[in-house]
Amino acid sequence: MPVLLNIFKDFRIVMKLITAVLLERSIVFVSEHTSLLSSTILGLLHMIKPFGWCHILIPVLPDSLLEMLDTPMPILVGITFQTYERM
């Protein structure tokens, strides 16, 4: 939780993210730092306990797998800012 609050600064944004995960929505995080992507996604999953995420989870998506973003299933994924700019 401290990681998410340090990143987003507003508790309402964190609550919207938790709600989206519990409603099984797809979420794509974008950051310049891969460690921040992993920490954010894994921290979000930790916050929904005792529930769990049973869909696609990729903390840092490699460039070679960008087609995974088009999947019809819910996905929780992080991509680097450089990858986002190339899309």
C-alpha positions as CSV (number, residue, x, y, z in Angstrom):
1,M,0.0,0.0,0.0
2,P,2.7,2.6,0.7
3,V,4.1,2.1,-2.8
4,L,0.8,2.8,-4.4
5,L,0.1,5.8,-2.2
6,N,3.5,7.2,-3.0
7,I,3.0,6.8,-6.7
8,F,-0.6,8.0,-7.0
9,K,-0.8,10.5,-4.0
10,D,-4.6,10.3,-4.0
11,F,-6.4,7.5,-2.2
12,R,-9.3,7.7,-4.5
13,I,-7.1,6.6,-7.4
14,V,-5.9,3.6,-5.5
15,M,-9.5,2.7,-4.6
16,K,-10.5,3.0,-8.3
17,L,-7.6,0.6,-9.2
18,I,-8.7,-1.9,-6.5
19,T,-12.3,-1.7,-7.8
20,A,-11.2,-2.2,-11.4
21,V,-9.2,-5.3,-10.4
22,L,-12.1,-6.7,-8.4
23,L,-14.4,-6.1,-11.3
24,E,-11.9,-8.0,-13.5
25,R,-11.1,-5.0,-15.8
26,S,-8.0,-4.9,-17.9
27,I,-5.3,-2.4,-16.6
28,V,-2.1,-1.4,-18.3
29,F,0.5,0.5,-16.3
30,V,3.1,2.6,-18.1
31,S,6.4,3.6,-16.4
32,E,10.0,4.3,-17.3
33,H,11.1,2.1,-14.5
34,T,10.5,-1.7,-14.6
35,S,11.0,-2.1,-10.9
36,L,8.2,0.5,-10.3
37,L,5.9,-1.5,-12.7
38,S,6.5,-4.7,-10.8
39,S,6.1,-3.1,-7.4
40,T,2.8,-1.4,-8.4
41,I,1.2,-4.4,-9.9
42,L,2.2,-6.8,-7.2
43,G,1.2,-4.3,-4.5
44,L,-2.2,-4.0,-6.1
45,L,-2.6,-7.7,-6.0
46,H,-1.6,-7.8,-2.4
47,M,-4.3,-5.2,-1.6
48,I,-7.2,-7.4,-2.9
49,K,-6.4,-10.3,-0.5
50,P,-8.2,-12.6,0.3
51,F,-9.3,-12.4,-3.3
52,G,-7.0,-13.2,-6.1
53,W,-6.3,-12.4,-9.8
54,C,-6.9,-15.5,-11.9
55,H,-6.4,-13.9,-15.3
56,I,-3.3,-12.8,-17.3
57,L,-0.7,-11.1,-15.2
58,I,2.5,-9.8,-16.7
59,P,4.4,-7.3,-14.5
60,V,6.7,-6.2,-17.3
61,L,5.6,-7.0,-20.9
62,P,8.5,-7.6,-23.3
63,D,8.2,-5.8,-26.7
64,S,8.0,-9.1,-28.5
65,L,4.6,-9.9,-26.8
66,L,2.7,-6.6,-27.4
67,E,0.0,-8.5,-29.2
68,M,-1.0,-9.8,-25.7
69,L,-2.6,-6.4,-25.1
70,D,-5.3,-7.3,-27.7
71,T,-6.5,-10.3,-25.8
72,P,-10.2,-10.4,-25.0
73,M,-9.5,-11.7,-21.4
74,P,-8.9,-9.3,-18.5
75,I,-5.2,-8.5,-18.3
76,L,-3.0,-6.8,-15.7
77,V,0.2,-5.7,-17.3
78,G,3.0,-3.2,-17.2
79,I,4.8,-1.8,-20.1
80,T,7.8,0.6,-20.3
81,F,7.3,4.2,-21.5
82,Q,9.6,3.5,-24.5
83,T,7.4,0.6,-25.6
84,Y,4.3,2.8,-25.1
85,E,5.8,5.4,-27.4
86,R,6.5,2.9,-30.2
87,M,2.9,1.6,-30.2
